[in-house]
Amino acid sequence: MRRAIASDIPEIVRITNLAYAVEAFCIRGERTRPKEVAHLMEVGMFLVEPGGSGLMGSVFLRREGTRWYLGLLSVAPDCQGRGLGRRLVGAAEEACRAEGGKFLDLTVVSQRKELFGFYEGLGFHACDVLPFREPEKLILPCHLVKYTKALVPAEDL
Ligand SMILES: CC(C)(COP(=O)(O)OP(=O)(O)OC[C@H]1O[C@@H](n2cnc3c(N)ncnc32)[C@H](O)[C@@H]1OP(=O)(O)O)[C@@H](O)C(=O)NCCC(=O)NCCS
């Protein structure tokens, strides 16, 4: 696991769009493009897991005060189900804690109910409901379920 650099952008875009193809039943269009990833790299950072012929996984992190936001968690489809998603989230938590982060937040599209158990298994809990930001892309009705996890013991919050 390492922090991504600009030359990783094409691979981050490739594996993110491959991984998020699972959302094509409810959201139209590709999940991201090089310009967006380049911008996100300026306002935050990606952690990536290199593999034999490219990247196997990536995740975006951005500071929001003492909170951090985790987004675009992606494991290449042929690498899923082997613990890499769990390791990416664990590495993300470590990186945020090292920068003084106290909470890690993320959102899940409401149609992706299988992800609720995934994030709850990693210690997150649902804390809010938000509107989907690009309603013109929706094929089915969707909102965002916000999940959060404390990164430090309650007495240090
Ligand atoms: C979601 C995603 C990142 C998970 O990565 P992964 O490498 O397949 O997941 P892991 O193998 O690390 O699984 C981690 C744990 O979650 C569990 N898990 C996986 N799916 C689950 C589910 N539907 N419900 C409950 N637990 C689940 C696994 O059993 C595993 O637990 P274990 O370690 O105790 O066995 C990956 O499937 C992906 O990239 N999906 C497409 C993009 C996406 O949906 N991103 C998130 C958008 S919010």
The ligand as a MOL file (V3000), in Angstrom:
LIG
                    3D

  0  0  0     0  0            999 V3000
M  V30 BEGIN CTAB
M  V30 COUNTS 48 50 0 0 0
M  V30 BEGIN ATOM
M  V30 1 C -16.7030 -3.0340 -1.7830 0
M  V30 2 C -15.3040 -3.5290 -2.1090 0
M  V30 3 C -14.3040 -2.4040 -1.9760 0
M  V30 4 C -14.9450 -4.6520 -1.1220 0
M  V30 5 O -13.6200 -5.0890 -1.3950 0
M  V30 6 P -13.2260 -6.6410 -1.2580 0
M  V30 7 O -11.7590 -6.7310 -1.4130 0
M  V30 8 O -14.0590 -7.4150 -2.2090 0
M  V30 9 O -13.7160 -6.9620 0.2290 0
M  V30 10 P -12.9350 -7.8430 1.3130 0
M  V30 11 O -12.5390 -9.1430 0.6710 0
M  V30 12 O -11.8440 -7.0370 1.9110 0
M  V30 13 O -14.0680 -8.0760 2.3860 0
M  V30 14 C -13.9330 -7.4840 3.6570 0
M  V30 15 C -14.9100 -8.0790 4.5880 0
M  V30 16 O -16.2180 -7.6750 4.2370 0
M  V30 17 C -17.0400 -8.8130 4.1640 0
M  V30 18 N -18.0680 -8.5570 3.2170 0
M  V30 19 C -17.9550 -8.4280 1.9000 0
M  V30 20 N -19.1640 -8.2020 1.3780 0
M  V30 21 C -20.0350 -8.2020 2.4270 0
M  V30 22 C -21.4350 -8.0340 2.5540 0
M  V30 23 N -22.1990 -7.8640 1.4880 0
M  V30 24 N -21.9830 -8.0650 3.7770 0
M  V30 25 C -21.2490 -8.2780 4.8630 0
M  V30 26 N -19.9110 -8.4460 4.8120 0
M  V30 27 C -19.3320 -8.4080 3.5950 0
M  V30 28 C -16.1170 -9.9170 3.7230 0
M  V30 29 O -16.6540 -11.1840 4.0610 0
M  V30 30 C -14.9060 -9.5870 4.5390 0
M  V30 31 O -15.0430 -10.0220 5.8860 0
M  V30 32 P -13.9650 -11.0420 6.5260 0
M  V30 33 O -12.6330 -10.3910 6.3240 0
M  V30 34 O -14.3880 -11.1280 7.9510 0
M  V30 35 O -14.1410 -12.2860 5.7420 0
M  V30 36 C -15.2380 -4.1180 -3.5470 0
M  V30 37 O -16.1970 -5.1450 -3.6560 0
M  V30 38 C -15.4640 -3.1110 -4.6390 0
M  V30 39 O -14.5320 -2.4860 -5.1410 0
M  V30 40 N -16.7270 -2.9550 -5.0590 0
M  V30 41 C -17.0920 -2.0620 -6.1590 0
M  V30 42 C -16.9360 -0.5840 -5.8060 0
M  V30 43 C -17.7180 -0.2230 -4.5710 0
M  V30 44 O -18.8330 -0.6700 -4.3820 0
M  V30 45 N -17.0760 0.5920 -3.7260 0
M  V30 46 C -17.6790 1.0800 -2.5020 0
M  V30 47 C -18.6790 2.1300 -2.7630 0
M  V30 48 S -19.2370 2.9260 -1.2530 0
M  V30 END ATOM
M  V30 BEGIN BOND
M  V30 1 1 1 2
M  V30 2 1 2 3
M  V30 3 1 2 4
M  V30 4 1 2 36
M  V30 5 1 4 5
M  V30 6 1 5 6
M  V30 7 2 6 7
M  V30 8 1 6 8
M  V30 9 1 6 9
M  V30 10 1 9 10
M  V30 11 2 10 11
M  V30 12 1 10 12
M  V30 13 1 10 13
M  V30 14 1 13 14
M  V30 15 1 14 15
M  V30 16 1 15 16
M  V30 17 1 15 30
M  V30 18 1 16 17
M  V30 19 1 17 18
M  V30 20 1 17 28
M  V30 21 1 18 19
M  V30 22 1 18 27
M  V30 23 2 19 20
M  V30 24 1 20 21
M  V30 25 1 21 22
M  V30 26 2 21 27
M  V30 27 1 22 23
M  V30 28 2 22 24
M  V30 29 1 24 25
M  V30 30 2 25 26
M  V30 31 1 26 27
M  V30 32 1 28 29
M  V30 33 1 28 30
M  V30 34 1 30 31
M  V30 35 1 31 32
M  V30 36 2 32 33
M  V30 37 1 32 34
M  V30 38 1 32 35
M  V30 39 1 36 37
M  V30 40 1 36 38
M  V30 41 2 38 39
M  V30 42 1 38 40
M  V30 43 1 40 41
M  V30 44 1 41 42
M  V30 45 1 42 43
M  V30 46 2 43 44
M  V30 47 1 43 45
M  V30 48 1 45 46
M  V30 49 1 46 47
M  V30 50 1 47 48
M  V30 END BOND
M  V30 END CTAB
M  END
